[in-house]
């Protein structure tokens, strides 16, 4: 749909979505009075601190990382559920962050949608499925005729492999996987070009995860969708992404083509994550055991945030914050050790 | 909730009869048919409201028209007790008024004030609670401080205050005519805090759920999200509060009438009848107070049972 209507080249040849140095700090200080009495300073949680990436049309970028690394916050910043502390989100070159008025935002809002993590919380329990799916269409006033609207909802239900008769039911009558399909149908109903998927499969069991992922891939191919995919599951990410960003404590530490990242991870954190994937073949390859825990984001380490857990950390890592630089395999890695080629190549 | 039904009716693409047919086949009606207690409660409530609304046609006499009263018939016992007369089913009071007729006329005032003040408190409280919980921040702080101040005054004090003000502003006849509305305003204005607090609490839970965030991503107006998404999910506890509040409102009205700031004595309410009848209890004329009291208790019980059923029926997860 999006492919057919969009002429190639011209101003639309740039990335569909472009995130520039975005950051979001949360004020987690105590109430003003308590703070003054106890003489404590303001406490800022830097959930996301300077993240940049581009997503070309029709591609999938995944963000992976441990819990609390800020990947869901990035998703919410992109769709406008949070206002960024600094930085900006550009959609087809338009700075969405600068748009404040609802009337200006509406045409862009129609073109991106979000799929949420918890299929049990993301559908209003008191609405019929038909009304849930039709909501974006009604909200944007895309179809005035109720017959056409009903046909569109039927079509969407079939698109996500549900029956049109399911539209009359309530969300609690469906399983988790079916509910997630309803979420997808709702997200697709306003014909968006860009979907933000915040861990869409993490609440589902493994066989259903595969169904949903395959459905999402099929839909991407059929409708020319662009995805920002958030996950902590590396297998899922490998399955679906074109490119992958690895996040650690609110920053992207490595950003690479999916194949390159899984074949030759650069950043020590990425290596650690990949080594943690269970391996049925028992190849006995050299593993770096996952050591330590994510530091407290309220009090992040100096220099490189990963240095307390990094086997190759040296004095420079403790002192100086690394910036993203091109690594040998075409990836961007924010690591002094990669830059200095201090990390030995893996054997076996 | 009206929105939800309207929506599902629209989605069926049906006309009015089709929508009616759907309502008849709906799960709510099914659960109604399967609960004998609920059906009984509904019948009693319906009888109460019908009796109140059609009192002038149902009552055997107009107890407030002095020409129809006969002092010779004063203080007669109920019809089935020795000395009772068939035309005075529940007996008569010390002025010869038929107790059955006074109950019908009295429940008119009681229900009008009760329903009116509950509706006022509900609209005010739910609206402010939604706004408070959804907006948060300084709007929330302001509304909740007002609620705290409101709560520190007893309902009767607020009612006395409002009544005093209207008494000072309006001339006597106008005040008597407006007495019922003053009562509704007083009781309603003092009851909204409970609704507001309950709704605010549930709203704060609901607004963080992903379906509300999904609606925000879609770009719906905050007021549309409050009314269409949050409101149907916070109405359950409100219905329960409303039924209990109906009883409280009727009792508050009776108290105010007793204190002389309620309805004028020419139109006594159910509560006033109980109060008046109390004076005769020790002289053995029990029927003057017991029958209005029983009418009040049965009515309140039936409304409460209906509210309980409605709470369960409207929650799709319990179906």
Interface residues (C-beta under 8 A of the other chain):
Chain A: X76 X79 X80 X81 X102 X105 X106 X109 X110 X112 X113 X114 X116 X117 X118 X121 X122 X123 X124 X125 X126 X127 X128 X130 X131 X134 X135 X136 X139 X140 X146 X147 X150 X167 X168 X170 X172 X183 X186 X190
Chain B: X4 X7 X8 X10 X11 X12 X13 X209 X210 X211 X213 X214 X215 X216 X217 X218 X219 X220 X221 X224 X229 X232 X233 X316 X317
